[in-house]
Amino acid sequence: MAAAIIRDAGLERYYVDRAEYAPRPGPLRPGWDAVPVSIGEDGSAAVRLVLDGLRCASCVWVTEHVLQATPGVREATVSYATGRASLRWDPEAVDLGTLAGRIAALGYRPRLLGEESKPDQGLVIRLGVATFAALNIMMMSASLYLGWVSVMEERYAALFRWASLLLATPVAVWCAEPFFSGAVQGLRNKVLHMDLPIALAVAVLYVQGVVATLRGADTYLDSLAMLVALLLAGRMLEGRGRRRAAEAAVSLAAALPATARRRVGDAVEEVAAGDLSPGELIDVGAGEEVAADGTVVDGAATVRLALITGEAEPVPVSAGDEIVSGAVLVDGAVTLRVERAGDETTLQRMAAELRTAADRPVRLSAADRIAPWFTGATLAAATLTAVGWLAAGDGGTALRACVAVLVVACPCALALSRPLAAAAGLGAAARRGLMFRSADALLDLVGVDTVGLDKTGTVTEGDLRVVSCEDSTLRIAAGLERFSMHPIARAVIDEAVARGIPLPAGELVRETAGRGIAGLVDGTEWRLESGGPGEVILVGESGETGRIRLGDAVRPDSAEAIEELMDRGLAVILLSGDHENVARRIAAEAGVTNVEAGVDPAGKAAWVRARQRSGNRVLFAGDGLNDGPALAAADVGVAMGTGAASSLLVADGVISTWSLRPLVAGFRAAAACERAIRWNQRRSIAYNIVAVSAAAAGWINPLVAAILMPASSAMVIWGSSRVEASTKDGRA
């Protein structure tokens, strides 16, 4: 490309006059020293990066430990869920370029937040190639094994051996490259990575296969190919839980309108919402969203605060009342004095809190904690086996026994026990309506002892309804509200239609924003006005004649699901931004004894953190944008599938049905999954102890080891398959 540019510009003489070759151009991006970092009060520098190439939780563990061991680094955390790293260091002792180099030396690519992440399709292609090769090699190996009985002609045996070697070469050289890379980088950083025995086993098996093919002897290339394919499949399963929490924060912030109408003297100009400043006046009309936090200085309106409080019922506002960004005017018009704009608005602060909470590091699994010890024990066993047989003067047995130990003790079953059982648990929960974004989120349910439930849209159906009203009162109210688009009007009309009440035609109907509606029905003057939280009063010429109680309806199976949660020993608390009397009515219908009313979005997140500080592990379930911070702060956050998009993105799990029943199924699936993982790991450890001992003693040759290795994986698969049966419940 450079040559074409030079030639097209008529500058070919450059090639004659140059004294030496020019350096290759690097990527068009600033050096790491030019990257802006934040400086704390203690003088430490901090930055957040995205790391590409993280393959499993072990990668996170190695990266964190290498960074933390770097002189000058005060804190280094890596989130496998989001692929982001948070670094804090002493700029006098180390610079960002050095830290980025340390990360790159491990085989992971650091990049700045905001750069587009490209999906890593290399692992998928490697798995496909390894699986194709493994199936074909095993088919030819089966023919060779049968040839022992029927005496296969040597020319056909040689053909199958060479064909197997041809298929196994890309598996050993390219498909298994991530294992070799992990092993080499681990050794460079003095870490016994779980990839080390795998890489050694693949290398030894391939070398043995090449030598045996040249000599016309039996190979174990089928074991090599199946080993690589199974481990790549395990990594695919482990990596499926990536959450895109950054998109949640972007979606939340995008809920703000892009522009606002700012007062300039007696005129109004349209400006970008980010250009607003505290003290300025903005006009907001019916149907518009509020672009900044502010106080009403003129006008009256009815405001829907579902974005912030999650409650379905609109709230009347007038001069002196505060309105937060993201609120929607159902009717009326107001002039606001801006109090907070830009990044200081309530909605933007919620988005920032989501970004911070999403980067919490994932915990290590039992297999990850055992991996360094298991790796060291495997290498020691293989070495002692080879040395022992060489000392006994039997070099042939030394090679066979050493390879057998590496193959039979390869941590395939141990590494797959968690992702396979977790995949079964995720599937069992998903079939019952609860879809988790990661195995960690599912397994975290095992330790949960407190459940916080948002009221509107979670325990209830989320729509404003008539709770109680006389038919005569409802008939007149429906006549007044017949042509209104107000949410209360829709609730009144729907209830009247459901009861089969004929709708009279109102005359001279007058609707006043924030105050009510009035008009003639059957020749009599009537007026509907607010009677307090959740109530509307019908006033006639002689005074009050009826009341309409409005509220949200409890989901049909919420009470049953909550009862089952409490039967499991869980403390269930209902959280609501609504008034206390409304919240307690819903709680009584749902069978909840603990109620927290009048809780705003920040209060929900604070409630979660307070419980966590008390030693509780908390699950929070909600559906609105306002529930995002609490969902992110909870140990497990579950969003209703019908809720706001950003809540779905930040949550650990999503309920896809109009029910709380899947939440109960999730707890059952988590318990079954935890039991399966525990037993799988115990079986794997017992198997490895027995199998390694037999291989070291020379009782198992590599061929038998190649048979036992997939058998150990089959044992894990069988144990994982029992998760579905353990999760079954007729009521789910």
Residue pairs with C-beta under 8 A, 6 or more apart in sequence:
2 25
6 12
6 14
6 15
31 97
32 95
32 96
32 97
32 100
33 95
33 96
33 97
35 47
35 96
35 112
37 45
37 46
37 47
37 96
38 45
38 46
38 47
39 45
39 46
39 91
40 46
40 88
43 90
43 91
43 92
44 74
44 88
44 89
44 90
44 91
45 88
45 89
45 90
45 91
45 96
46 86
46 87
46 88
46 89
47 87
47 96
48 84
48 85
48 86
48 87
48 113
48 359
49 84
49 85
49 87
49 100
49 103
49 110
49 111
49 112
49 113
50 83
50 84
50 85
50 110
50 111
50 112
50 113
50 115
50 117
51 63
51 78
51 83
51 84
51 85
51 103
51 108
51 109
51 110
51 111
52 83
52 108
52 109
52 110
52 111
52 117
52 118
52 120
53 59
53 107
53 108
53 109
53 120
54 60
54 63
54 78
54 80
54 83
54 108
55 123
55 178
55 182
55 235
55 238
55 239
56 80
56 235
56 238
56 239
56 368
57 80
57 238
57 362
57 364
57 365
57 368
58 182
58 193
58 194
58 368
58 371
59 80
59 106
59 108
59 182
60 78
60 79
60 80
60 361
60 362
61 364
61 368
62 106
62 185
62 186
62 189
62 191
62 193
63 76
63 78
63 85
63 103
63 106
63 108
64 76
64 77
64 78
64 361
65 191
66 102
66 106
66 189
66 191
67 73
67 76
67 85
67 87
67 99
67 102
67 103
68 75
68 76
70 76
70 89
70 94
70 98
70 99
70 102
71 93
71 94
72 89
72 90
72 92
72 93
72 94
73 87
73 88
73 89
73 90
73 94
73 99
74 88
74 89
74 90
75 86
75 87
75 88
76 85
76 86
76 87
76 88
77 85
77 86
77 359
77 361
78 84
78 85
78 86
78 361
79 85
79 86
79 358
79 359
79 360
79 361
79 362
80 242
80 361
80 362
81 241
81 242
81 243
81 245
81 358
81 360
81 362
81 437
81 438
81 440
82 242
82 243
82 244
82 245
82 246
82 358
82 359
83 117
83 242
84 113
84 246
84 358
84 359
85 103
85 110
86 359
87 96
87 99
89 96
89 99
100 110
103 109
103 110
104 110
105 185
105 188
105 189
106 185
106 189
107 181
107 182
107 185
113 246
123 178
123 232
123 235
123 236
123 239
124 236
126 174
126 175
126 177
126 178
126 232
127 175
127 229
127 232
127 233
127 236
129 170
129 171
129 174
129 175
130 171
130 175
130 176
130 225
130 228
130 229
130 232
131 229
131 233
133 167
133 168
133 170
133 171
133 175
133 225
133 229
134 171
134 222
134 225
134 226
134 228
134 229
136 167
137 164
137 167
137 168
137 221
137 222
137 225
138 222
138 225
138 226
140 160
140 163
140 164
141 160
141 164
141 221
141 222
143 152
143 160
144 152
144 157
144 160
144 161
144 218
146 152
147 156
147 157
154 216
157 216
158 216
161 212
161 213
161 216
161 219
162 213
164 209
164 213
164 219
164 221
164 222
165 209
165 210
165 213
165 219
165 221
167 221
167 225
168 206
168 209
168 221
168 224
168 225
169 206
171 224
171 225
171 228
171 229
172 202
172 203
172 205
172 206
172 224
172 228
175 228
175 229
175 232
176 198
176 199
176 202
176 228
178 195
178 232
178 235
179 195
179 198
179 199
179 202
179 228
179 231
180 195
180 199
180 202
180 203
181 195
182 193
182 194
182 195
182 196
182 199
183 193
183 195
183 196
183 198
183 199
183 200
184 199
185 193
186 192
186 193
186 195
186 196
187 193
187 196
191 372
192 371
192 372
192 375
192 376
192 379
193 371
193 372
193 375
194 368
194 371
194 372
194 374
194 375
194 411
194 415
196 375
196 379
197 375
197 378
197 379
197 382
197 406
197 409
197 410
197 411
198 227
198 231
198 410
198 411
200 379
200 382
200 406
201 224
201 227
201 403
201 406
201 407
201 410
202 224
202 227
202 228
204 402
204 403
204 406
205 220
205 221
205 223
205 224
205 227
205 403
205 407
205 702
206 221
206 224
208 219
208 220
208 399
208 403
208 702
209 219
209 220
209 221
209 224
211 217
212 218
212 219
213 219
218 703
220 403
220 407
220 702
220 703
220 705
220 706
222 706
223 407
223 702
223 705
223 706
223 709
226 706
226 709
226 710
227 407
227 410
227 412
227 709
230 412
230 416
230 710
230 713
231 412
231 415
231 416
233 416
234 412
234 415
234 416
234 419
234 420
237 416
237 419
237 420
237 422
237 423
238 418
238 419
238 439
240 423
240 438
241 436
241 437
241 438
241 439
241 440
241 441
242 437
242 438
243 358
243 437
243 438
243 649
243 650
243 652
244 649
245 354
245 355
245 357
245 358
245 359
245 632
245 649
245 650
246 355
246 358
247 649
248 354
248 358
248 628
248 632
248 646
248 647
248 649
248 650
249 351
249 352
249 354
249 355
249 358
249 646
249 650
250 351
251 645
251 646
251 649
252 347
252 350
252 351
252 354
252 625
252 628
252 646
253 347
253 348
253 351
255 289
255 307
255 326
255 347
255 625
255 646
256 273
256 289
256 291
256 325
256 326
256 345
256 347
256 348
257 273
257 288
257 289
257 290
257 291
258 272
258 273
259 270
259 271
259 272
259 273
259 291
260 270
260 271
260 272
260 273
260 276
260 282
260 291
260 292
261 268
261 269
261 270
261 282
261 283
261 284
262 268
262 269
262 270
262 271
262 276
262 280
262 281
262 282
263 280
263 281
263 282
263 283
263 335
268 283
273 291
273 292
273 341
273 342
274 341
274 342
276 282
276 291
276 292
276 338
276 341
276 342
277 338
277 341
278 338
278 339
278 340
278 341
279 337
279 338
280 337
280 338
281 297
281 335
281 336
281 337
281 338
282 291
282 292
282 294
282 335
282 336
282 338
283 333
283 334
283 335
283 336
284 290
284 291
284 301
284 329
284 333
284 334
284 335
284 336
285 329
285 333
286 301
286 329
286 330
286 331
286 332
286 333
286 513
287 328
287 329
287 330
288 328
288 329
289 326
289 327
289 328
290 323
290 324
290 325
290 326
290 327
290 328
290 329
290 336
291 325
291 341
292 325
292 336
292 338
292 339
292 340
292 341
292 342
292 345
293 322
293 323
293 324
293 325
293 338
293 339
293 340
293 341
293 344
293 345
293 346
294 322
294 323
294 336
294 337
294 338
294 339
294 340
295 320
295 321
295 322
295 323
295 336
295 337
295 339
296 317
296 318
296 319
296 320
296 321
296 322
296 323
296 334
296 335
296 336
297 319
297 335
297 336
297 337
298 319
298 334
298 335
299 318
299 319
299 332
299 333
299 334
299 335
300 316
300 317
300 318
300 319
300 332
300 334
300 512
300 513
300 514
300 515
301 316
301 317
301 329
301 330
301 331
301 332
301 333
301 334
301 513
301 514
302 314
302 315
302 316
302 317
302 329
302 330
302 331
302 332
302 486
302 513
302 514
303 314
303 315
303 316
303 317
303 323
303 327
303 328
303 329
303 330
304 314
304 315
304 327
304 328
304 329
304 330
304 487
305 311
305 314
305 315
305 324
305 327
305 577
306 312
306 328
306 456
306 624
306 626
307 326
307 327
307 328
307 347
307 624
307 625
307 626
307 644
308 324
308 326
308 327
308 346
308 347
308 577
308 600
308 601
308 625
308 626
309 577
309 578
309 600
309 601
309 624
309 626
310 454
310 455
310 456
310 457
310 577
310 622
310 623
310 624
310 625
310 626
310 627
311 455
311 456
311 576
311 577
311 578
312 456
312 457
312 462
312 463
312 464
312 487
312 552
313 464
313 487
313 488
313 534
313 550
313 551
313 578
314 330
314 486
314 487
314 488
316 514
316 515
316 530
317 323
317 334
317 514
318 514
322 339
323 334
323 336
324 345
324 346
324 347
325 340
325 345
325 346
325 347
325 348
326 345
326 346
326 347
326 625
330 486
330 487
331 486
331 511
331 513
331 514
332 513
332 514
333 513
340 346
342 348
343 349
343 352
346 601
350 601
350 625
350 626
350 628
350 629
353 605
353 628
353 629
353 632
353 633
354 628
354 629
354 632
354 646
354 650
357 629
357 632
357 633
357 650
358 632
358 650
362 438
362 440
363 440
365 418
366 418
366 677
366 681
367 411
367 414
367 415
367 417
367 418
367 681
370 414
370 681
371 411
371 415
374 411
374 414
374 688
375 411
378 405
378 406
378 409
378 410
378 411
378 692
381 405
381 409
381 692
381 696
382 402
382 405
382 406
382 409
383 402
384 696
385 398
385 401
385 402
385 405
385 695
385 696
386 398
386 399
386 401
386 402
387 398
388 398
388 696
389 395
389 397
389 398
389 401
389 402
389 698
390 398
397 698
400 698
400 701
400 702
401 695
401 696
401 697
401 698
403 702
403 705
404 695
404 700
404 701
404 702
404 704
404 705
405 692
405 695
405 696
407 702
407 705
407 706
407 709
408 688
408 691
408 692
408 694
408 695
408 700
408 705
408 708
408 709
409 688
409 691
409 692
409 695
410 709
411 688
412 709
412 712
412 713
413 680
413 683
413 684
413 687
413 688
413 712
413 713
413 715
413 716
414 681
414 684
414 685
414 688
416 713
416 716
417 677
417 680
417 681
417 684
417 716
417 719
417 720
418 439
418 677
418 680
418 681
419 439
420 680
420 716
420 717
420 720
421 673
421 676
421 677
421 680
421 716
421 719
421 720
421 723
422 439
422 442
422 443
422 673
422 677
423 439
423 720
424 673
424 676
424 720
424 721
424 723
424 724
425 439
425 442
425 443
425 669
425 670
425 672
425 673
425 676
425 723
425 727
426 435
426 436
426 439
426 442
426 669
427 724
428 665
428 669
428 672
428 673
428 723
428 724
428 727
429 435
429 436
429 442
429 653
429 662
429 665
429 666
429 669
429 670
429 727
430 436
432 661
432 662
432 665
432 666
432 669
432 727
432 732
433 655
433 656
433 657
433 659
433 661
433 662
433 665
434 638
434 653
434 654
434 655
434 656
434 662
434 663
434 665
434 666
434 669
435 653
435 654
435 656
436 442
436 652
436 653
436 666
437 651
437 652
437 653
437 654
438 652
441 636
441 652
441 653
442 653
442 666
442 669
442 670
442 673
443 670
443 673
443 674
443 677
444 617
444 635
444 636
444 652
444 670
445 619
445 636
445 666
445 667
445 670
445 671
446 670
446 671
446 674
447 617
447 635
448 570
448 617
448 618
448 619
448 635
448 636
448 667
449 569
449 570
449 571
449 616
449 617
450 570
450 571
450 573
450 611
450 616
450 617
450 618
450 619
451 565
451 570
451 571
451 572
451 573
451 618
451 619
451 620
451 621
451 663
452 573
452 575
452 604
452 607
452 608
452 611
452 618
452 619
452 620
452 621
452 630
452 634
453 459
453 562
453 572
453 573
453 574
453 575
453 592
453 620
453 621
453 622
453 660
454 575
454 576
454 604
454 620
454 621
454 622
454 623
454 624
454 627
454 630
455 552
455 574
455 575
455 576
455 577
455 578
455 583
455 586
456 462
456 552
456 576
456 577
456 578
456 623
456 624
457 622
457 623
457 624
457 640
457 642
457 643
458 621
458 622
458 623
458 640
458 660
459 554
459 555
459 558
459 562
459 574
459 586
459 590
459 592
459 660
460 552
460 553
460 554
460 555
460 558
460 586
461 552
461 553
461 554
461 555
461 658
462 552
462 623
462 642
463 491
463 552
463 553
464 487
464 488
464 490
464 491
464 550
464 551
464 552
465 491
465 494
465 495
465 550
465 551
465 552
465 553
466 474
466 491
466 492
466 494
466 495
466 548
466 549
466 550
467 534
467 549
467 550
467 551
467 553
468 548
468 549
469 477
469 495
469 546
469 547
469 548
469 549
470 546
471 499
471 501
472 546
473 538
473 545
473 546
473 547
473 548
474 492
474 495
474 496
474 499
474 501
474 548
475 496
475 501
475 502
475 503
475 504
476 504
476 521
476 522
476 526
476 538
476 546
477 492
477 496
477 528
477 536
477 538
477 546
477 548
478 492
478 493
478 496
478 501
478 503
478 504
479 503
479 504
479 505
479 506
479 519
479 521
479 522
479 526
480 506
480 509
480 517
480 518
480 519
480 521
480 526
480 528
481 488
481 489
481 492
481 493
481 517
481 528
482 489
482 493
482 503
482 505
482 506
483 506
483 509
484 509
484 511
484 517
486 511
486 517
488 536
488 550
489 517
491 550
492 548
493 503
496 503
497 503
504 521
504 522
506 519
506 520
506 521
507 519
507 520
507 521
508 519
508 520
509 517
509 518
509 519
509 520
510 517
510 518
510 519
511 517
512 518
515 529
515 530
516 527
516 528
516 529
516 530
516 536
517 527
517 528
518 525
518 526
518 527
518 528
519 525
519 526
520 526
524 540
524 541
525 540
525 541
526 538
526 539
526 540
527 538
527 539
527 540
528 536
528 537
528 538
528 539
528 548
529 536
529 537
529 539
530 536
530 537
531 537
531 547
533 578
533 579
533 581
533 582
534 549
534 550
534 551
534 579
534 581
534 582
535 547
535 548
535 549
535 550
536 547
536 548
536 550
537 544
537 546
537 547
537 548
538 544
538 545
538 546
538 547
538 548
539 545
551 582
551 585
551 586
552 586
554 586
554 589
554 590
555 658
555 659
555 660
557 659
557 660
557 661
558 590
558 660
559 589
559 590
559 591
560 661
560 731
561 659
561 660
561 661
561 663
561 664
562 572
562 590
562 591
562 592
562 660
563 591
564 664
564 731
565 572
565 663
565 664
565 667
566 572
568 664
568 667
570 667
571 594
571 616
572 592
572 594
573 592
573 594
573 595
573 596
574 583
574 586
574 587
574 590
574 592
574 594
574 595
574 596
575 596
575 599
575 604
575 607
575 630
576 582
576 583
576 586
576 595
576 596
576 597
576 598
576 599
577 598
577 599
577 600
577 601
577 626
578 597
578 598
579 597
579 598
580 595
580 597
580 598
582 597
583 595
583 596
583 597
583 598
584 595
584 597
587 593
587 594
587 595
596 607
599 607
600 626
601 626
601 627
601 628
601 629
601 630
602 629
604 620
604 622
604 626
604 627
604 629
604 630
605 629
605 630
605 632
605 633
607 630
608 618
608 620
608 630
608 633
608 634
609 633
611 618
612 618
612 633
612 635
617 635
618 634
618 635
618 636
619 634
619 635
619 636
619 637
619 638
620 627
620 630
620 631
620 633
620 634
620 636
620 637
620 638
621 637
621 638
621 639
621 640
621 655
621 660
621 663
622 630
622 631
622 637
622 639
622 640
622 643
622 647
623 639
623 640
623 642
623 643
623 644
623 647
624 643
624 644
624 647
625 644
625 646
625 647
627 639
627 643
627 644
627 647
628 644
628 646
628 647
628 650
630 637
631 637
631 638
631 639
631 647
631 650
631 651
631 652
632 650
636 652
636 653
637 650
637 651
637 652
637 653
638 651
638 652
638 653
638 654
638 655
638 663
638 666
639 647
639 648
639 650
639 651
639 653
639 654
639 655
640 654
640 655
641 648
641 654
641 655
641 656
641 657
642 658
648 654
653 666
655 662
655 663
656 662
661 731
661 732
662 732
664 729
664 731
664 732
665 727
665 729
665 732
668 726
668 727
668 729
668 732
669 723
669 727
671 726
672 722
672 723
672 726
672 727
673 723
675 726
676 719
676 720
676 722
676 723
676 726
679 719
680 715
680 716
680 719
680 720
683 715
683 716
683 719
684 712
684 715
684 716
687 712
687 715
688 712
691 700
691 705
691 708
691 712
694 700
695 705
700 708
